[in-house]
């Protein structure tokens, strides 16, 4: 019997080759369109928040913080704890919202970038102020004024451009 003359054998060889290529291909770079919006080299850039978007998910909420940061360090910065943390005024750390398909954004040494980070908030987190800490810099995300999560529409994003979150 001639094994290589059968079409299903060739189909299996082709499928195995595609699967091997898929498994061994080089992974995507850290900076993706979703994580890194733009990159600049402005020397005077600082940690600056552009906007915060809160999306309620019943008793919790996802917070997307879009901000600008300049990495003055001589090493790259991966936007994940312990270098990057969102803290309440009581010092409680807010957990990061992680999607398995996304890698944490990365900023090369000496570069500036506009980025987006996601955090998973509970009702208690919205009763106090929030502060974003990145290495040695800090910026206010939300003022001390409490925000009632139940007053927000479910699954509809609400955006603020200042730390004064009012509904």
Backbone as a chain_set.jsonl record, in Angstrom:
{"seq": "XXXXXXXXXXXXXXXXXXXXXXXXXXXXXXXXXXXXXXXXXXXXXXXXXXXXXXXXXXXXXXXXXXXXXXXXXXXXXXXXXXXXXXXXXXXXXXXXXXXXXXXXXXXXXXXXXXXXXXXXXXXXXXXXXXXXXXXXXXXXXXXXXXXXXXXXXXXXXXXXXXXXXXX", "coords": {"N": [[0.834, -1.177, 0.0], [0.561, 2.174, -0.85], [1.343, 4.76, 1.057], [1.744, 7.587, 0.891], [0.235, 8.357, -1.239], [-2.323, 8.819, -0.567], [-4.888, 11.17, -0.073], [-5.806, 12.067, 2.453], [-3.624, 11.677, 4.131], [-1.809, 13.585, 3.23], [-3.29, 15.852, 3.903], [-3.25, 15.666, 6.721], [-0.469, 15.962, 7.145], [-0.095, 18.584, 6.23], [-1.789, 19.979, 8.023], [-0.463, 19.425, 10.424], [1.956, 20.766, 9.995], [1.072, 23.449, 9.872], [0.074, 23.704, 12.491], [2.46, 23.345, 13.959], [3.954, 25.553, 13.072], [2.307, 27.616, 14.118], [2.547, 27.19, 16.881], [5.274, 27.652, 17.303], [5.815, 30.192, 16.432], [6.922, 33.633, 16.757], [6.042, 35.496, 19.651], [3.624, 38.204, 19.993], [4.674, 41.662, 20.16], [5.178, 43.551, 23.258], [3.958, 46.1, 23.339], [0.895, 46.905, 22.232], [-1.778, 47.958, 20.027], [-4.034, 48.336, 21.61], [-2.946, 48.63, 24.137], [-0.843, 50.493, 23.984], [-1.226, 53.628, 22.991], [-0.007, 55.819, 21.702], [3.328, 56.877, 20.9], [5.813, 59.089, 21.999], [8.609, 61.358, 22.06], [8.886, 63.477, 23.81], [10.736, 65.609, 25.834], [9.846, 66.965, 28.143], [7.673, 65.689, 29.278], [5.364, 64.487, 31.766], [3.852, 62.496, 34.385], [0.572, 62.282, 33.621], [-2.891, 62.368, 33.623], [-5.27, 61.622, 31.157], [-7.975, 60.776, 30.793], [-10.573, 59.041, 32.615], [-12.424, 56.101, 32.551], [-15.263, 54.556, 33.658], [-16.881, 51.507, 33.94], [-19.7, 50.002, 34.922], [-20.328, 46.824, 36.36], [-22.639, 45.264, 37.455], [-22.256, 44.668, 40.775], [-19.633, 45.506, 40.828], [-16.932, 47.297, 39.147], [-15.187, 48.206, 36.15], [-12.305, 50.054, 35.701], [-10.854, 52.156, 33.408], [-7.914, 53.764, 32.878], [-6.54, 56.328, 31.127], [-3.495, 57.696, 30.311], [-0.502, 59.768, 30.299], [2.933, 59.095, 30.33], [6.357, 59.547, 31.156], [9.221, 57.709, 30.96], [11.903, 58.026, 32.793], [13.843, 56.423, 33.692], [16.806, 54.288, 33.5], [16.112, 51.797, 32.635], [13.713, 49.607, 31.032], [10.15, 49.956, 31.612], [7.665, 47.951, 32.84], [4.232, 48.042, 32.899], [3.014, 47.127, 35.528], [2.303, 45.801, 38.847], [5.102, 45.649, 41.105], [5.753, 48.244, 40.395], [3.736, 49.833, 39.349], [0.8, 50.989, 40.721], [-2.572, 51.264, 41.855], [-4.01, 53.041, 44.356], [-6.174, 53.389, 47.212], [-7.195, 56.183, 49.295], [-6.897, 55.249, 51.838], [-4.808, 53.553, 51.588], [-5.201, 51.044, 50.532], [-4.646, 48.618, 48.062], [-5.81, 48.525, 44.723], [-6.998, 45.906, 42.687], [-5.539, 44.848, 39.572], [-7.103, 44.742, 36.373], [-7.083, 42.025, 34.419], [-6.671, 40.708, 31.219], [-6.328, 37.62, 29.606], [-5.335, 37.61, 26.998], [-3.943, 39.946, 26.622], [-0.838, 41.54, 27.064], [1.029, 43.218, 29.643], [1.393, 46.761, 29.234], [4.431, 48.323, 28.04], [7.141, 50.537, 28.539], [9.881, 51.857, 26.945], [13.244, 52.628, 28.016], [13.791, 56.032, 28.771], [11.743, 56.9, 27.086], [8.561, 58.39, 26.143], [5.055, 57.925, 26.564], [1.598, 57.431, 25.688], [-0.752, 55.697, 27.494], [-2.95, 52.963, 28.504], [-4.412, 51.67, 31.37], [-6.062, 49.073, 33.187], [-8.307, 48.531, 35.887], [-9.908, 46.693, 38.538], [-12.641, 47.505, 40.297], [-14.28, 47.612, 43.481], [-17.301, 48.337, 45.377], [-16.448, 49.573, 47.758], [-14.032, 50.778, 47.066], [-14.796, 53.039, 45.681], [-15.748, 54.744, 47.551], [-13.786, 56.261, 48.607], [-10.894, 58.343, 47.875], [-8.774, 57.943, 44.956], [-5.481, 57.074, 43.88], [-2.916, 57.04, 41.488], [0.099, 55.429, 41.374], [3.24, 55.463, 39.958], [6.262, 54.185, 39.915], [8.291, 56.599, 41.187], [6.489, 58.644, 40.969], [3.28, 60.225, 41.361], [-0.248, 60.593, 40.954], [-3.452, 62.111, 41.317], [-6.379, 60.292, 40.856], [-9.102, 60.002, 41.465], [-11.073, 62.135, 43.438], [-11.703, 62.64, 47.009], [-14.478, 62.608, 47.3], [-17.295, 60.569, 47.722], [-18.573, 58.076, 45.465], [-21.538, 56.713, 44.355], [-21.955, 53.525, 43.337], [-24.259, 52.242, 42.524], [-25.733, 54.244, 41.357], [-24.863, 54.499, 38.802], [-25.382, 53.602, 35.355], [-25.751, 50.201, 34.351], [-23.252, 48.405, 32.597], [-22.663, 50.517, 30.889], [-20.32, 52.791, 29.77], [-18.906, 55.46, 31.674], [-17.354, 58.563, 31.552], [-14.716, 60.565, 32.895], [-12.781, 63.554, 33.018], [-11.443, 64.813, 34.964], [-10.399, 64.722, 38.466], [-12.699, 65.023, 39.944], [-15.303, 63.194, 40.384], [-18.551, 63.027, 39.631], [-21.995, 62.254, 39.706]], "CA": [[0.0, 0.0, 0.0], [1.34, 3.411, -0.951], [0.78, 5.655, 2.074], [1.78, 8.99, 0.496], [-0.682, 8.639, -2.349], [-3.651, 9.05, 0.006], [-5.074, 12.609, 0.168], [-5.961, 12.395, 3.876], [-2.291, 11.72, 4.72], [-1.272, 14.913, 2.897], [-4.047, 16.818, 4.697], [-2.706, 15.578, 8.077], [0.876, 16.539, 7.126], [-0.28, 20.023, 6.108], [-2.348, 20.47, 9.288], [0.601, 19.341, 11.428], [2.893, 21.849, 9.705], [0.453, 24.708, 10.296], [0.043, 23.7, 13.96], [3.824, 23.545, 14.433], [4.286, 26.952, 12.814], [1.527, 28.433, 15.05], [3.098, 27.021, 18.224], [6.652, 28.12, 17.386], [5.977, 31.56, 15.929], [7.341, 34.595, 17.76], [4.871, 36.158, 20.235], [3.421, 39.609, 19.669], [5.421, 42.555, 21.049], [4.44, 43.999, 24.429], [3.152, 47.268, 23.047], [-0.131, 46.655, 21.232], [-2.604, 49.131, 19.8], [-4.929, 48.518, 22.746], [-2.2, 49.012, 25.334], [-0.022, 51.68, 23.754], [-1.977, 54.421, 22.036], [0.952, 56.582, 20.9], [4.642, 57.025, 21.523], [6.482, 60.342, 21.652], [9.9, 61.523, 22.736], [8.904, 64.804, 24.413], [11.569, 65.559, 27.038], [9.226, 67.594, 29.302], [6.449, 64.985, 29.641], [5.267, 63.989, 33.127], [2.688, 61.641, 34.601], [-0.595, 63.139, 33.422], [-4.072, 61.582, 33.262], [-6.124, 62.207, 30.116], [-9.382, 60.501, 31.12], [-10.897, 57.808, 33.327], [-13.707, 55.555, 32.117], [-15.761, 53.558, 34.599], [-17.972, 50.698, 33.396], [-20.282, 49.208, 36.005], [-20.667, 45.42, 36.081], [-23.467, 44.939, 38.612], [-21.716, 45.144, 42.046], [-18.233, 45.911, 40.641], [-16.751, 48.17, 37.985], [-13.865, 48.23, 35.523], [-11.812, 51.417, 35.513], [-9.805, 52.333, 32.406], [-7.211, 55.033, 33.065], [-5.692, 56.695, 30.001], [-2.563, 58.664, 30.867], [0.779, 59.975, 29.639], [4.038, 58.889, 31.27], [7.711, 59.544, 30.61], [10.099, 56.82, 31.705], [13.24, 58.626, 32.895], [14.733, 55.392, 34.226], [17.683, 53.665, 32.504], [15.625, 50.458, 32.297], [12.315, 49.631, 30.593], [9.136, 49.866, 32.659], [6.47, 47.171, 32.55], [3.136, 48.644, 33.653], [2.394, 46.15, 36.417], [2.857, 45.906, 40.199], [5.002, 46.682, 42.139], [6.097, 49.577, 39.883], [2.513, 50.567, 39.043], [-0.26, 50.6, 41.647], [-3.685, 52.171, 42.114], [-4.251, 52.96, 45.793], [-7.18, 54.241, 47.827], [-6.579, 57.097, 50.26], [-6.583, 54.452, 53.024], [-3.625, 52.758, 51.282], [-5.567, 49.719, 50.02], [-4.328, 48.481, 46.639], [-6.895, 48.084, 43.85], [-6.452, 44.891, 41.785], [-5.462, 45.11, 38.131], [-8.015, 43.958, 35.547], [-6.185, 41.334, 33.495], [-7.193, 39.848, 30.158], [-5.254, 36.688, 29.258], [-4.796, 37.854, 25.663], [-3.162, 41.184, 26.599], [0.342, 41.65, 27.908], [1.077, 44.562, 30.226], [2.132, 47.728, 28.411], [5.848, 48.498, 28.361], [7.737, 51.777, 28.045], [11.342, 51.742, 26.853], [13.979, 53.61, 28.813], [13.883, 57.362, 28.187], [10.649, 57.183, 26.157], [7.271, 58.86, 26.65], [3.991, 57.186, 25.903], [0.214, 57.478, 26.16], [-1.085, 54.316, 27.819], [-4.211, 52.672, 29.187], [-4.386, 50.596, 32.35], [-7.391, 48.695, 33.658], [-8.383, 48.07, 37.263], [-11.194, 46.113, 38.912], [-13.054, 48.199, 41.506], [-15.441, 47.211, 44.262], [-18.023, 49.503, 45.898], [-15.658, 50.244, 48.798], [-12.987, 51.589, 46.442], [-15.372, 54.287, 45.187], [-16.125, 55.589, 48.692], [-12.603, 57.058, 48.969], [-10.128, 58.845, 46.743], [-7.87, 56.993, 44.298], [-4.226, 57.665, 43.443], [-2.088, 56.182, 40.65], [1.532, 55.545, 41.671], [4.145, 54.826, 39.0], [7.609, 54.347, 40.491], [8.408, 57.686, 42.154], [5.527, 59.702, 40.665], [1.929, 59.933, 41.805], [-1.248, 61.536, 40.471], [-4.794, 61.841, 41.821], [-7.309, 59.78, 39.85], [-10.441, 60.333, 41.948], [-11.058, 62.899, 44.679], [-12.282, 61.983, 48.187], [-15.934, 62.567, 47.233], [-17.776, 59.215, 47.423], [-19.398, 57.858, 44.27], [-22.426, 55.566, 44.545], [-21.89, 52.645, 42.162], [-25.627, 51.909, 42.107], [-26.301, 55.356, 40.578], [-24.362, 54.413, 37.431], [-26.057, 52.589, 34.537], [-24.983, 48.965, 34.208], [-22.625, 48.092, 31.309], [-22.505, 51.716, 30.076], [-19.145, 53.533, 30.243], [-19.02, 56.856, 32.093], [-15.995, 59.105, 31.441], [-14.359, 61.801, 33.58], [-11.47, 64.097, 32.634], [-10.855, 65.424, 36.148], [-10.576, 63.848, 39.626], [-14.008, 65.243, 40.556], [-16.28, 62.283, 39.802], [-19.924, 63.293, 40.103], [-23.053, 61.657, 38.867]], "C": [[0.889, 1.255, 0.0], [0.693, 4.483, -0.073], [0.714, 7.113, 1.609], [0.887, 9.323, -0.695], [-2.098, 8.927, -1.841], [-3.813, 10.545, 0.336], [-5.221, 12.953, 1.653], [-4.615, 12.43, 4.61], [-1.663, 13.092, 4.446], [-1.986, 16.009, 3.687], [-3.533, 16.827, 6.145], [-1.296, 16.179, 8.162], [0.795, 18.071, 7.069], [-0.805, 20.617, 7.416], [-1.297, 20.437, 10.39], [1.63, 20.457, 11.231], [2.348, 23.2, 10.144], [0.426, 24.79, 11.819], [1.438, 23.931, 14.537], [4.264, 24.99, 14.226], [3.585, 27.857, 13.83], [2.131, 28.364, 16.459], [4.488, 27.628, 18.361], [6.869, 29.555, 16.91], [6.329, 32.496, 17.071], [6.118, 35.304, 18.328], [4.815, 37.625, 19.845], [4.249, 40.478, 20.608], [4.546, 43.044, 22.2], [3.517, 45.16, 24.123], [2.19, 46.947, 21.917], [-0.951, 47.92, 21.061], [-3.533, 49.399, 20.978], [-4.183, 49.032, 23.966], [-1.42, 50.303, 25.149], [-0.664, 52.479, 22.637], [-1.04, 55.211, 21.123], [2.274, 56.662, 21.637], [5.267, 58.327, 21.044], [7.821, 60.364, 22.357], [10.004, 62.908, 23.359], [9.694, 64.775, 25.717], [10.89, 66.121, 28.276], [7.955, 66.888, 29.767], [6.52, 64.483, 31.075], [4.104, 63.014, 33.203], [1.446, 62.517, 34.59], [-1.764, 62.28, 32.951], [-4.885, 62.34, 32.218], [-7.598, 62.029, 30.471], [-9.49, 59.176, 31.865], [-12.291, 57.372, 32.9], [-14.086, 54.424, 33.054], [-16.946, 52.838, 33.969], [-18.47, 49.783, 34.495], [-20.614, 47.806, 35.511], [-21.371, 44.885, 37.323], [-22.827, 45.477, 39.889], [-20.27, 45.598, 41.983], [-18.145, 46.841, 39.437], [-15.33, 48.034, 37.46], [-13.502, 49.679, 35.259], [-10.687, 51.401, 34.488], [-9.201, 53.724, 32.605], [-6.307, 55.249, 31.86], [-4.812, 57.853, 30.462], [-1.301, 58.744, 30.02], [1.866, 59.81, 30.687], [5.362, 58.905, 30.524], [8.591, 58.714, 31.527], [11.511, 57.404, 31.698], [14.272, 57.617, 33.389], [15.639, 54.831, 33.127], [17.275, 52.233, 32.15], [14.172, 50.542, 31.849], [11.367, 49.456, 31.775], [7.959, 49.053, 32.148], [5.368, 47.686, 33.465], [2.376, 47.594, 34.458], [2.994, 46.314, 37.813], [4.203, 45.199, 40.288], [5.333, 48.087, 41.647], [4.872, 50.445, 39.648], [1.409, 50.064, 39.961], [-1.323, 51.687, 41.694], [-4.066, 51.969, 43.569], [-5.416, 53.844, 46.203], [-6.475, 55.178, 48.801], [-6.24, 56.376, 51.564], [-5.361, 53.56, 52.795], [-3.925, 51.362, 50.768], [-5.325, 49.672, 48.508], [-5.522, 47.918, 45.868], [-6.333, 47.065, 42.869], [-6.507, 45.318, 40.314], [-6.478, 44.222, 37.418], [-7.191, 43.338, 34.43], [-6.984, 40.522, 32.484], [-6.063, 38.924, 29.729], [-4.61, 36.973, 27.905], [-3.928, 39.108, 25.583], [-1.969, 41.097, 27.536], [0.357, 43.05, 28.51], [1.853, 45.51, 29.315], [3.548, 47.908, 28.932], [6.315, 49.821, 27.772], [9.249, 51.597, 28.067], [11.995, 52.834, 27.689], [14.076, 54.934, 28.055], [12.755, 57.741, 27.251], [9.423, 57.715, 26.886], [6.179, 58.144, 25.891], [2.633, 57.498, 26.516], [-0.24, 56.04, 26.316], [-2.474, 54.207, 28.415], [-3.998, 51.491, 30.116], [-5.799, 50.334, 32.823], [-7.303, 48.154, 35.078], [-9.796, 47.598, 37.557], [-11.585, 46.676, 40.275], [-14.254, 47.532, 42.165], [-16.107, 48.477, 44.793], [-17.189, 50.292, 46.899], [-14.583, 51.153, 48.205], [-13.512, 52.953, 46.009], [-15.834, 55.211, 46.302], [-14.985, 56.509, 49.112], [-11.953, 57.605, 47.702], [-9.211, 57.759, 46.19], [-6.642, 57.738, 43.787], [-3.446, 56.63, 42.635], [-0.626, 56.459, 40.955], [2.317, 54.775, 40.618], [5.551, 55.188, 39.422], [7.625, 55.499, 41.48], [7.428, 58.826, 41.892], [4.124, 59.253, 41.041], [0.981, 60.993, 41.259], [-2.615, 61.109, 41.0], [-5.693, 61.41, 40.665], [-8.732, 60.195, 40.194], [-10.308, 61.057, 43.269], [-11.769, 62.116, 45.787], [-13.803, 61.842, 48.126], [-16.414, 61.167, 46.873], [-18.631, 59.182, 46.16], [-20.211, 56.591, 44.5], [-22.446, 54.748, 43.254], [-23.275, 52.33, 41.629], [-26.267, 53.024, 41.27], [-25.854, 55.33, 39.119], [-25.148, 53.37, 36.642], [-25.153, 51.369, 34.346], [-24.504, 48.8, 32.77], [-22.536, 49.289, 30.363], [-21.323, 52.521, 30.604], [-19.474, 54.99, 30.57], [-17.592, 57.404, 32.172], [-15.865, 60.422, 32.198], [-12.976, 62.234, 33.114], [-10.807, 64.839, 33.786], [-11.063, 64.483, 37.339], [-11.936, 64.022, 40.318], [-15.06, 64.381, 39.849], [-17.634, 62.532, 40.429], [-20.897, 62.665, 39.142], [-24.342, 62.353, 39.145]], "O": [[1.845, 1.355, 0.769], [-0.355, 5.035, -0.408], [-0.261, 7.807, 1.898], [0.81, 10.482, -1.102], [-2.979, 9.251, -2.638], [-2.932, 11.12, 0.976], [-4.798, 14.03, 2.072], [-4.48, 13.138, 5.608], [-1.055, 13.686, 5.336], [-1.359, 16.987, 4.096], [-3.396, 17.899, 6.735], [-0.967, 16.837, 9.149], [1.527, 18.764, 7.774], [-0.313, 21.652, 7.866], [-1.252, 21.348, 11.216], [2.119, 21.026, 12.207], [3.076, 24.007, 10.722], [0.727, 25.842, 12.382], [1.575, 24.656, 15.522], [4.881, 25.584, 15.11], [4.209, 28.779, 14.354], [2.211, 29.382, 17.147], [4.847, 28.081, 19.449], [7.984, 30.072, 16.981], [6.061, 32.186, 18.232], [5.231, 35.684, 17.565], [5.811, 38.214, 19.424], [4.506, 40.076, 21.743], [3.32, 42.963, 22.13], [2.388, 45.189, 24.613], [2.609, 46.74, 20.778], [-0.835, 48.851, 21.858], [-3.795, 50.555, 21.311], [-4.742, 49.798, 24.751], [-1.348, 51.121, 26.067], [-0.651, 52.066, 21.477], [-1.252, 55.267, 19.912], [2.323, 56.529, 22.86], [5.259, 58.637, 19.853], [8.124, 59.482, 23.161], [11.1, 63.464, 23.433], [9.366, 64.002, 26.617], [11.31, 65.793, 29.385], [7.22, 67.444, 30.583], [7.587, 64.099, 31.555], [3.448, 62.74, 32.198], [1.283, 63.389, 35.444], [-1.633, 61.541, 31.976], [-5.156, 63.532, 32.365], [-8.373, 62.985, 30.456], [-8.621, 58.31, 31.762], [-13.226, 58.173, 32.889], [-13.338, 53.461, 33.226], [-17.9, 53.473, 33.519], [-17.75, 48.893, 34.948], [-21.111, 47.621, 34.4], [-20.788, 44.158, 38.128], [-22.854, 46.693, 40.079], [-19.726, 46.037, 42.996], [-19.15, 47.136, 38.79], [-14.393, 47.782, 38.217], [-14.278, 50.435, 34.675], [-9.683, 50.713, 34.673], [-9.9, 54.733, 32.51], [-5.41, 54.446, 31.599], [-5.314, 58.868, 30.945], [-1.061, 57.91, 29.147], [1.744, 60.32, 31.801], [5.487, 58.364, 29.425], [8.691, 58.985, 32.723], [12.228, 57.287, 30.705], [15.455, 57.941, 33.49], [15.286, 54.889, 31.949], [18.005, 51.534, 31.447], [13.463, 51.466, 32.249], [11.732, 48.886, 32.803], [7.33, 49.411, 31.153], [5.554, 47.756, 34.68], [1.252, 47.222, 34.121], [4.068, 46.897, 37.958], [4.41, 44.212, 39.582], [5.206, 49.041, 42.414], [4.958, 51.67, 39.738], [1.11, 48.871, 39.988], [-1.02, 52.876, 41.588], [-4.406, 50.858, 43.977], [-5.63, 54.912, 45.629], [-5.296, 54.993, 49.1], [-5.386, 56.84, 52.318], [-4.921, 52.877, 53.721], [-3.004, 50.566, 50.583], [-5.744, 50.566, 47.772], [-6.161, 46.961, 46.303], [-5.29, 47.317, 42.266], [-7.404, 46.046, 39.889], [-6.69, 43.077, 37.817], [-6.656, 44.055, 33.584], [-7.865, 39.745, 32.852], [-4.945, 39.389, 29.506], [-3.453, 36.614, 27.688], [-3.246, 39.317, 24.581], [-2.089, 40.631, 28.669], [-0.238, 43.97, 27.95], [2.843, 45.118, 28.698], [3.828, 47.676, 30.108], [5.942, 50.187, 26.658], [9.824, 51.227, 29.091], [11.365, 53.838, 28.022], [14.396, 54.964, 26.867], [12.8, 58.821, 26.663], [9.266, 57.517, 28.09], [6.345, 57.795, 24.722], [2.528, 57.79, 27.707], [-0.129, 55.246, 25.381], [-3.095, 55.205, 28.782], [-3.477, 50.451, 29.715], [-6.634, 51.238, 32.862], [-6.374, 47.429, 35.433], [-10.758, 48.034, 36.924], [-10.951, 46.371, 41.285], [-15.12, 46.967, 41.498], [-15.548, 49.568, 44.677], [-17.21, 51.523, 46.901], [-14.262, 52.19, 48.786], [-12.755, 53.923, 45.973], [-16.263, 56.335, 46.041], [-15.196, 57.439, 49.89], [-12.421, 57.349, 46.593], [-8.911, 56.779, 46.872], [-6.736, 58.875, 43.324], [-3.328, 55.477, 43.049], [-0.161, 57.59, 40.812], [2.09, 53.583, 40.409], [5.979, 56.337, 39.307], [7.012, 55.382, 42.542], [7.524, 59.874, 42.531], [3.817, 58.061, 41.041], [1.36, 62.155, 41.117], [-2.908, 59.919, 41.118], [-5.76, 62.076, 39.632], [-9.475, 60.676, 39.339], [-9.526, 60.65, 44.128], [-12.361, 61.066, 45.536], [-14.362, 61.017, 48.849], [-16.007, 60.618, 45.849], [-19.323, 60.148, 45.837], [-19.66, 55.531, 44.799], [-22.898, 55.223, 42.212], [-23.456, 52.167, 40.423], [-27.236, 52.777, 40.552], [-26.402, 56.056, 38.29], [-25.543, 52.349, 37.206], [-23.938, 51.501, 34.198], [-25.265, 49.029, 31.831], [-22.352, 49.105, 29.16], [-21.319, 52.899, 31.775], [-20.213, 55.658, 29.847], [-16.722, 56.786, 32.784], [-16.753, 61.273, 32.162], [-12.108, 61.402, 32.848], [-9.738, 65.426, 33.618], [-11.836, 63.531, 37.23], [-12.279, 63.231, 41.197], [-15.633, 64.792, 38.841], [-17.838, 62.277, 41.616], [-20.654, 62.563, 37.94], [-25.366, 62.015, 38.552]]}, "num_chains": 1, "name": "protein.A"}
